[in-house]
Amino acid sequence: MNISYYSECDTEYVKKVKHCQSLQELQQIVTDYRELAEDAYQVVQKMDDLLFEQFCKGRNRTNPSIKWMEMYGVVLLPKTILEVGLLACQFNVPFGVAYHRMKDWGKL
């Protein structure tokens, strides 16, 4: 994955995950973003059509259950995207800048 300094791929990832229509589409998304979403990739690879249906039901609710969040929260907000996003927000810089700084520091 090529992440530029001005990249906002965190926002792109979340939009794609929220709007995907099939398990295969979700699998492709997390594969494309695997560098930023390894934990989500691991969860999605274990999904079948029934689990994808459960994921979609919770994803589209205003207040998904705690159990749903424990199972699928990582798909909506993977650890690396969360960590880099927090740094970007704290210093008011694009996601890509925060990503490259963390990579330079050996944090990724």
C-alpha positions as CSV (number, residue, x, y, z in Angstrom):
1,M,0.0,0.0,0.0
2,N,1.4,3.4,-1.0
3,I,0.6,5.9,1.8
4,S,1.5,9.5,0.9
5,Y,2.1,12.2,3.4
6,Y,-1.3,13.7,2.5
7,S,-3.2,10.4,2.6
8,E,-6.4,10.2,4.5
9,C,-6.7,6.4,4.0
10,D,-8.2,6.0,7.5
11,T,-11.4,7.8,6.4
12,E,-11.4,6.0,3.1
13,Y,-11.1,2.6,4.9
14,V,-14.0,3.3,7.2
15,K,-16.3,4.5,4.4
16,K,-15.6,1.4,2.4
17,V,-16.2,-0.9,5.3
18,K,-19.4,0.8,6.3
19,H,-20.8,0.6,2.7
20,C,-19.6,-2.9,1.6
21,Q,-22.3,-5.1,0.3
22,S,-20.8,-8.6,0.4
23,L,-18.3,-10.7,2.4
24,Q,-16.1,-10.9,-0.7
25,E,-16.0,-7.1,-0.9
26,L,-15.2,-6.8,2.8
27,Q,-12.4,-9.3,2.4
28,Q,-11.0,-7.4,-0.5
29,I,-11.1,-4.1,1.5
30,V,-9.2,-5.5,4.5
31,T,-6.7,-7.2,2.2
32,D,-6.1,-3.9,0.4
33,Y,-5.6,-2.1,3.7
34,R,-3.9,-5.0,5.5
35,E,-0.8,-2.9,6.3
36,L,-3.1,-0.7,8.4
37,A,-5.7,-3.3,9.4
38,E,-4.0,-6.6,10.2
39,D,-6.2,-7.3,13.2
40,A,-9.3,-6.6,11.0
41,Y,-7.9,-8.9,8.3
42,Q,-7.6,-11.7,10.8
43,V,-11.2,-11.4,11.9
44,V,-12.7,-11.0,8.4
45,Q,-10.8,-14.1,7.1
46,K,-12.6,-16.2,9.6
47,M,-16.1,-14.9,8.6
48,D,-18.6,-16.8,6.7
49,D,-21.9,-15.5,5.1
50,L,-23.8,-15.8,8.4
51,L,-21.2,-13.9,10.4
52,F,-21.0,-11.2,7.7
53,E,-24.8,-10.8,8.0
54,Q,-24.4,-10.3,11.8
55,F,-21.6,-7.8,11.1
56,C,-23.9,-5.8,8.7
57,K,-26.8,-5.8,11.2
58,G,-24.6,-4.3,13.9
59,R,-22.7,-2.0,11.6
60,N,-26.0,-0.4,10.6
61,R,-27.3,0.1,14.1
62,T,-26.9,3.3,16.1
63,N,-26.0,1.3,19.2
64,P,-24.7,-2.1,18.5
65,S,-24.4,-4.5,21.4
66,I,-21.3,-4.9,23.5
67,K,-21.0,-8.5,22.2
68,W,-21.1,-7.2,18.6
69,M,-18.4,-4.5,19.4
70,E,-16.2,-7.2,21.0
71,M,-16.5,-9.4,17.9
72,Y,-16.4,-6.8,15.1
73,G,-15.3,-3.4,16.5
74,V,-11.8,-4.1,15.3
75,V,-13.1,-4.4,11.7
76,L,-14.5,-0.9,11.9
77,L,-11.5,0.6,13.7
78,P,-8.3,-1.5,13.4
79,K,-5.6,-0.8,15.9
80,T,-3.0,0.8,13.6
81,I,-5.6,3.1,12.1
82,L,-6.7,4.0,15.6
83,E,-3.1,4.7,16.8
84,V,-2.1,6.7,13.8
85,G,-5.4,8.6,13.7
86,L,-5.0,9.6,17.3
87,L,-1.5,11.0,16.6
88,A,-2.8,12.8,13.5
89,C,-5.7,14.3,15.5
90,Q,-3.4,15.4,18.4
91,F,-1.1,17.3,16.1
92,N,-3.6,18.3,13.5
93,V,-1.8,16.7,10.6
94,P,-2.9,14.4,7.8
95,F,-3.1,10.7,8.6
96,G,-0.2,10.1,6.1
97,V,2.2,12.4,8.0
98,A,1.4,10.7,11.3
99,Y,1.8,7.3,9.7
100,H,5.3,8.1,8.2
101,R,6.5,9.7,11.5
102,M,5.4,6.6,13.5
103,K,7.1,4.4,10.9
104,D,10.3,6.5,11.2
105,W,10.2,6.1,14.9
106,G,9.8,2.3,14.6
107,K,6.3,2.3,16.1
108,L,4.8,0.5,13.1
